């Protein structure tokens, strides 16, 4: 009996981990053929801007060119309609008759499988194969356990564990004028450049011109970290991206050059000034009038008492994004992955310890002390 597998997705763009996932699935499942199937319009992304299916299909063909037992299928893009997995699986089941079919998922997709259209119809025609990835908040074992209990079907867990790389990261890097060569094949990189895919909007252009490379890498990390935790918080994604993008917009600016700007008091430490100036620049230079965004920028360094979810999200994401390497950062990441709110409070306390270790306790900015008092008292009440 032949074995085939379907690896679907938006592939906007296809990256090196997609290739490794496919190659390892071919080996581990002993496949005769694996079909990479870029979708036309994924039902869960109808409100998002997605690159034209023609370009995503072409990039997939470039990325997977010459890969043994891997073909790129235009089945969903040719239909020019919303892409539903139960229909796609039915198509390949009809096409390949008695073949054993695997549908390849990541952990987040497995966790959301119960919300898909007609999941039982999908399972009538295929087995589920899971490829895990480093850095996922949702625990692999929990997603598998819930799936198997609900659908009474076993999940084939592949040995390969992919790196924490996403198409979103590549788009953000491209928009921040950062190098993407290590993420995609040369052919895909050239296609992106030739077609001018993922152009900068005015905010990304501003940050690309104002911040040096290392700070843009940090900014990309804050955006990606904020988007990860926003899967839990469910805040407005555009606002999350904007706040994370602009949080350090004043990092290298001199506040004295902005005539309308005044510091809130005379004792603001130098490393703190940029949070206040950043909110000012976002409002008066970049014309951001959303208070939720402006306040998230304003408190991302010090924190304060009674922070909103957005303010906590940007504060914590700035603190633990992937390029941060200070002692104890992994413990804060682990705490936040376990529980966002508790991780936020733990992060506040850890940074306070760091500040006291390197300064006099009285040098810790009063807003940070207020935040610590407020949240530690709330934790004690629980």
N, C-alpha and C positions, 0 to 999 in steps of 0.2 A: 504493500500500500504506500502511495506517495505521501509525503509530508510537505505541507506548505504553511507559510505564516504570513500574516498581514501586520505591517508596521505603519499605522496611520498617524496623521498629525498635520499641523499647519505648516511646519518646516519654513519658518519665516525669520531667518534663513535656515537651511540644513547645516548642521555643524559636525565637527569631528566626532563628538560623542554619539550622534545619530549613526555614524558610520560604524563605530566600534560596537554599538548595541546590535546593529544588524549582523555584523560579521560574527559576533559571539553567539547570537541566537542561531545562526546557520549551523555553527559547530555543535553547540550544546543540544539542540533539538534534532540534529542530524537531518536537516531539511533538504529537500530536493529543490525548493525555490522559496525565496522570501520576496514579497512584494511590498515596496515602499509606496504608500498611497497618500499623496498630499490632498487635503480636502479643498473643496471649493469655498464654502462658507460654513465653518463649524457652528452648530446651533448655540453653543455657549459663548460665542464671540461675536454675535450679530451687532453689538453696539460698539465694537472696536474697529479701528482702522487696520486693515490687513493688506499686505502687498498683493498685487494682482496675481491670480492663480497661475496665469501664463508664466510669470517670472518665477514663482515658487516651484512650479513644475520643471522649468528649465534649470534652476539651481540644483534641484534634486538629481536631475539627469547628469549634471556636471559632477556633483559630489559622489555619486555612486557609480560613475563610469568605470567599467572594467572590473567591478567587484564580482567575484565568483558566486553564482547562484542567487544574485540579487538583481531584481528588475524594478524599474520605476513604472508605476501604472498611472495612466491618466483617466482612470474610470470615473473618479469623483469630479475632477476638474472639467471633464467633457460634458458632464450632466448640467453644469451651470445652475445648480440649485443647492439648497442646504444639504449638508452631508450627514447622513444618519448611518451609524455603524451596522445596525441590523439589516439595512438594505445592501450595504457593501459586502458584508459577510455572506448574505444570501446569493449575491452575484457570483462570488468566487466559489461558493459551495456548488452552485449549479454548473459553473464552468468546469470544475475539476472533479465532479462526480463523487467517487468514493474516497477521495483524498482526506487524510487526517489534517485538520486545519487548526492552527494556533493563532490566537489574537494576542499581540504583544502590548502590554501596558506598563506604565510607570506607577509608582505608589499613589500619587495624587489622583490619577485617573481611576485606579482601582477603588480608591476610597469613595469616589463620586459615581461609580458605575451604577449604583442603585437608582440614581436620578436620571439615567439615560433613557431614551425612548426604547421601550420593549427589550429590556435586558434579558428576559427569559428567551426571546427569539434568538438573540445572539448566542446564548449558551446552548441552544438546541443544535447549533451547527459548528461549534468550535470549542476548543479548550483555551483557558486563559494562561498566558505565560507572563510572569512578572520580572521586569528588570529594575533592580533597585538603583538608587543614586545617593551619593554622599550628600549630607547637608539638608535632608528633607525633615521638616518639622514633624509631619505625621509619621508615627512609628510604623515601619514596615510590618512588624508582627501584628499590630493592632488592625491595620487595614486588611491583612490577609485573614485574620481571625473573624472579623466582622463579615467579610465577604463569604467565607466558607460556611459560617453559621446561617446567613440569610439565604444563600442560594444552594446550599447542600452540594457544593462542588469544590473539588480541590484545586488549588492554584499551583501551577508549576513554577517554582521559584528558581530562576537561573542563577548560576554561581557568579556571573559577572556583575560587578558593582560599578556603575558609571561615575565619572567625576561630576562635580556640581557645576555643570555648564548648561546654559539655556540660550534659546534664540533671543529672549528678552535682553540678556546680558550683551549679546553681540550688537543688537540694535542700539542699546544705550551707549556702548563703547564707540560705535560709529558716529552717533550723534554728538558725542563729547570729543570727537576728533582723536580717539585713542586707537592704537594698533589692534587689529583683529586677526593678524596672520596666524597666531597660535590656536585660533578657534575654528577656522574654516579652511577648506582647501584653497590653494592658489587660484584655481579656476573659479570658485565661488566668489572669492574676494575680488577678482578682476571683473566678474559679472556685476557685482554690487557697485563697483566704481563706474563701470561703463554705462550702466543704466541709472546711475545716481539714485540708488535706493537708499532709504532711511536718511533723507536730508534733514538738516538741523532746522528747528523752528527758532523763533527769535530768542527764546529763553536759553535753549541749548547753545545757540550761537554766542550769546552774551557770556555764559559760563566758560565756553571753550576758549574765548579770547581773554578772559580775566584771570583764569586759574592756571597754574603750571601743571605739568603732566601728573606729578604725584598727587596733587590735590584733586585733579579730575578723576584719577583712579579711586581715590577715597570717596568722592561724590558718587561715582557709579556704584560703589559698594554700599553706600547709604541708601540709594534708590532701590537696589536689588534686595537689601535686607528689609527695608520697609515694605516692599511688595510681598515678601515672604510672610511676614507677620500680619500683613493686612488680610491674608487668607483667613485669619482668625477674627480680626476686628471688623472686616467688611466696611471700611470707610470708602469714601469716594476716591477711586483709583487715580483720577487725574489730579486731584488735590494732593494726594500722597506723593505722586511723582514731582509735582511742582515744589512742594515744601522741601522734599529731600534734595532736589536739584539746586535750590537756591539757598540752602541752609548756610553755606559758607561763601555766599556771593561777596561778602565784605571782608573776607579773611585777610586780604592784602591791601586794603584801602586805609587811607588816613582820614579819620573822622573829621579832622579840621578842614578838609577840602569840600565838605558838604555843609554849606552855610545854614541850611534850615535845620540841621540836626543838632540836638542837644542830648547830653548824657542824662540818664534819670537821676543820678546823684554824683557826688564828687569822689566817691570811693570805689568806682568800678575798676576791678583789676584789668590790666591790659589784655589778657587772654579772653576776657569776657566781652569786651567792647564790640567785637564783630557780630555778636548775636543781636544787639540793639541796632547797630548800623545796618546789618543785613535786612532787618525788617523795614527799616527806613528806605533803603535802596529798592527793595522789592515793591514797596508802595509808590514811592515818588519818582523812581527812575524807570522801573519795569512795569508800572501801572497795575500791580496786583492789588485788588481791593477786597479780597476775601480775608476776613479776620481770622478764620480758622488756620489758613496758610501762614498769615503774618505772625500769629502768636506761636505757631510751631517753630518758626525761624527764630523768634525772639527769645525762646526759652530752651533752645536745643543744647546749650552749653551748661547752664547752671541748674535748670529745672526750677520749679517753684511749688508752692502749696497748691493743692486742688487742680492738678493739670487735666486737660482733656485727653481723650484717647489719641487724638492726632499729635498733641504735644508730647505725650509719652512715647509714641511710636517714633517720632523723629529723634527725640533725645536718646532712646535706647539704640536705634539703628546707627546713629552717629557714634555711639560708644563701642559697639561690638561688630561693626562691619568687617568683612574678611581681612582687610589689610592691617587691622589693629593687632598689635603683638605684645601689649603690656602684660605683666604678670597678673594672672587671675582672670584674663578676658575669657578664656575657655570655660571657666566656672560660671561666669555670667551668661554666656551663650547657652550652656546646659540648663541653667535655671530658667532662662527665658523660653527655651524650647519645651520645658516641662510645663510652665505656666507663665504666660506673658506678664500678668500683673505682678506676681511674686518676683519674677526675673527683673522687672523694672525697679522694684524696691531694693532688691539685692544689689543691682548695679549702682543705684544711688549711694548705698552704704559702702560699697567697695571703692568707689571713686572718692568718697569722703575720707576713707582710711588713707588712700594714696595722697590726697591733698594735705592731710595732717602730717603724714610721714615726711613730706617734702617742704612743708611750710609750718608756720605757727598756726595753731587752731584758730586764732583770731583773724588769720589771713583768709580763711575760707569765706567766700562771698555770702552775704546774709541771705540771699535768695536760696542758696543751696542748703543752708542751715534750716531755713523755714520748710523747705521740701522734706528734709530728713525728719524734722520734728513731726510734721503733718502725717507722713506716710508710715513712720515707725509707730506712732500712736494708733493709727488705723489697723496696722498689722497686729498690735497687742490686743485689740478689741475682738479680733477674729477668734 
